[in-house]
Amino acid sequence: MMLGLLGFASLFAGLARAGTTVWSGNFDYYSTVADFDKWSWSNQVGEYQWYIHGSGPTSDYLALDPSFKNPAITSESKGLKVTISANATWNGQTMERTELIPQTTANLGTGTLYYHFSVKRTDTNPPDSTLEHQVLFFESHFTELKYGVGPTPTDLQWMVSGARQWGTPFTADTWFNFAYEINFSASTVGLWASTGASPLTKVVNNVSASTSTTRRLPRRCLAHRAGQPAEDWYISGVYVESGRLPLLLGPGIALALAPPARPYRRLRARRVRLLWRRRRRARLCDADTVGTVWRNRLVRRDRLCFRYEMCRPLDYYYQCQ
């Protein structure tokens, strides 16, 4: 029997500067969890569709609080705690489910998109590793995060077409950050990951997958076998973006990469010669002073922290006459 938490049948939001945010799942949109109940098929408001859950009040399954977010993400002030429990069965199924589906008209299944999210657990109401959990997945399950499956049930495992591609121990009180890189045109998917406040790094290069989607919306869902103890999952930093992947966390934050250094040696020698001639006209011969002037010009020109050991004194090129 499987557990489900966050389904990617319609997926998550994006960072702004390096890419274009296609959909943002920022939880600051909701003042209280009661605001999730304002969504309906006739009143499609908010960031999420909210209808796949048990018969209890929304507060049985969702909770908002600043302590529930990844502290490294500054673009939102609170995170989400998602609970699955014995009263979370939906539509007569034997699987307990608490599911959010992004509310958007954007096409989240075209081009190259990055689906971002961070997930955490604690030692209070931890997930049961003897039960299969579907976490953050597409409805077709061509890629998804799972927990409680072989070969290592205690790992968070990233799957493509049902096969494990990557995994890491799901330790308590650690934020695990992910971005699914999905190229819908080439039918490939890759994985970026990090922990805490660390920048994302690509841990799995793109592999072939059936990247079609059955809906235009991404989903998040957690399912759990009926009658099992309650489990809490913590979610933060949810968004979908297109364009170049930023390495830092949270919408609107990007890592500004400096351009590669140019070959300045010839240009540097030419400018040093010009400076030297001016100094000679003034009947001055101070190699260190001229070298310092050159070095400062170089730093001002590029606004880069140029390595000073590369800036030779003037007499490296010429001797004082």
N, C-alpha and C positions, 0 to 999 in steps of 0.2 A: 504494500500500500504506500502511496506517495504523499508527501507533504508539499504544499506549494506556497511560495511567498510572493515573489514579484515576477510577473510575467512580461516578457518582451514581445507580446503579440502586437503591441504598439509601444514604442520605447521612450528613452529619457533625454534630458535637455543638454545645453551646450555652453561653451566658453566663448566670449565675444571677440576679443581682440585678434586672436590668431585665426579664428574661424567665425562662422555665422551661426548664431543660436537659432535652431529650427524650432525647438520647444524647450521651455523651462519648467521644471517641476519644483520650483522653489516653494518651500512650505510656509514662507512668510505670507503667502496669499491668504492663508487660513488663520483667523484669530483664535478660534477654538475648533475642536474636532467636530462640533455641531455644524460648522460651515460645510463640511463634506456632504452633509445631508441635503444641501440646497441643490445639488445636481440631480437631474432626472432627464429622461429622454425628451421631455417637453421643455425642459429648462436646463440646457447644457452649459452650465457656468462653472468657473473655477479651472484649476489645472488638471483635475482628475475626474474620471468617471468612477462612481462608487455605488456598486450594486451587487458585487459578488462577495458575499459575507454571510455570517449566520443571522439568526433571527433576533439577536440581542441588540441593545443600543450600540451606536457607533463607538462609544467610549469603552465598550468591551474589547474592541479590536484595534483601535487607533488612539495614540496619545501624542501630543506635541509639547516640547519643552526644550529650552536651550541646552540642557545637559544631554539631549538625545542627538546632537549634531557633532560632526567632526570639527574639533576646535580649529583645525587648519583652514577650514572653509569660511571665509569672511563675507561671502555674498548672501548668506542667509543667517537669521538670528536663532533659528530653532530647527531641530530635526524631528524625525518621526519614529515612534516606537510602534511596531506592528506585532500584534498578538494573535496566535492561533491556539485554540482551546477546544474543549469538548462541545461547546455550543457554536462552533464555527462551520458547521455543515451547511451546504448551499444546494438548493435545487434537488434535494433527495439523494445527493451523492454520499458515498461512504468516506470521502476525503474531506478533511477540514481545510477550508480555504479562506484567506483574507487577501483580497486582491484589489489593486488600484490600476486603472487604465488611464493613461494620459488623455486629456480632453484637448483635441486640436484638429484643425482642418488641414494642417500641413501634411505633405506626403513624406512619411518616415520610412519609405522603402525604395528610395531612388538615389542614384549616384553613390558617393562615398560619404558615409555618416559615422559619427562617433557617439556611442551611447554610454554616458558617464553615470556612475553611482558609487557610493561608499556604503559599506555594510559592517556591522559590528555585533558582537554578542557579549554578554556578561556571564558571571557564574550564577546569577539569579534568573530562574526560568530559562536555563540553557536549552538549545535544541538537542533532541535525542538522536545520537549518531547511529542508532540501530534502525532508524526509519528513513526512507528516501525522501529528500526534500528537493523540490524544484524551485530554484531561486533565480529571479531575474531572467526570464526566458521569453522567447517568441512563441506564439501560439502553435507554430509548426515545429517548434523545438529544434530548429536547425542549429541553434547555438543557445547555450544556457549555462548558468552556474548551478551546481548541485552540491548537496551535502547528505551524508549518510549512505553513500553508495561505494561499491568496491572500485579499485582495490584497497583504498584507504578511506574508510567511512568517516574518520575524524578530520579529513581534509575538506576545504572548499575546493571543488574541482570544476574546471572549465571544460565544457563538452562541446564538440561539434559533431553533428549527426549521430549522437549517442555514444561517441568515443571520447575518452579522456585525452585532452591535449596538454593540460597543465594543472597543478594542484599545489596547495600550501596548507599547513596545519591551521585550523580555525581556532586560534588562541583567544582567550577571553580578554576583553578590554583593549583590543587592538582594532583600529580602523583599517579596513582593507579597501583600497581604492581601485576601481576598474574602469576601463573604457573598451567597449567592443568596437573594433574598427571593421566596418562592413562595407565592402565594395559590391553594391547590388548589380552593377554593370558587368563586372568580371566574375561574379558569384564566388567571392572569397571572403574570409573573415579572419581577423587577427585579434590579439589581446594585448592590452597595455595594463600594467598593474603597479602598485606601490603600497606602502603602509604609512599610517600617520600623516605627517606633513611632507613626506618625500615626493619629489616629482615623479610622474608616471614614466615608466620605461617599457619598451616593447618586449614582452616575455615570450610571445609566440608569433612568428611571422604568419602572414595570411596563408590560409589553406583553403582548399576547395570546399564549397558548401552550397546547398540548395537554398539560396538566400531570398526566395520569394516570400512575400508576406500575404496573409489572408485578409488582413485589414490594413487600414492606413494608420492605425494608432498603436503605439507601444504599450505594453502592459507590465505590471509588477504584481506578482502573486506569491503567496506562501500557503502550501497545503499541508495537512497533518491528519493522520489517521484518527477516526472518531474514537473518543474515550480516552485519549492520551492526555497527560498533564499539559498545562499551558506552557507555551514557549514565547519568548520575546526576541525580536530582531530589531535592530536599530539601523535607520536608513538616512542618508544625507547626501547632498551634492548631486542631485538628479537632474540630468538635462541631455539633450541631443544637439549635436552641432555638425555642420558641414565645413569643408575647407581644411586648413592646416591644423593639426592637433596641437593645442597648447599643452605644456608639460606640467603646469601647476594646477591647483585644484580650485574649482568653483567658477561659475559663469562670470565673464568679465575680467578674468585674470589670465594673463599669458606670460610666458617667459620670453623676454625680448633678447633675441640672440644677436650678438655683435657680428658685423660682417668680418670675413677673414682678413687678416692683415695683408697689405699690399707689399710688393718688393720695393722697399724704400731705399735700398743701399745706394743705387745710382743717383736717385733724386737727392738723397741726403748728401752725398759727396759733392754734387753740383752746388747745392745751397751752401755747404761749408766753404767751398771755393769762393763763392760770391761774398760771404761774410768775411773771409780772410782778406780779400782784396780791399774791402772797406776798412778793415782794421789796419791794413798796411798804410792806406792813405792817411789815416789818423795817427800813423806812427805808433801804433799799439801792437803789442805782441803778447796776448794773454790767451793761451789755448783753452784753459779751463773756462774762462768767461764766455768765449765764443761757443764752446761746446754746450754750455748751459743755455745760452740763447737758442741754439738749434734744438736742444731737447725740449724746451718749453714750447717752441713753435710746433714741434711735432705733436705734442700732447694736445695743444689747443686745436690743431687742425683736425684731428680725428676724434677727439673727446674719448679716447680710449686710454686705459691704464697701460701704456706701452712699457715693456720691460726695460728699465733703465740700463741694465747691463748691455743692451744692444746699442745704446747711444755712446759711441766712443768719444773721447776727448779729441780736440782738433788735431793734436799732434799725432793721432793715429793715422791721419791722412797726409799731413804735411809737418815738416819741421820748421820751427821759427828761424827765419833768416836774419 
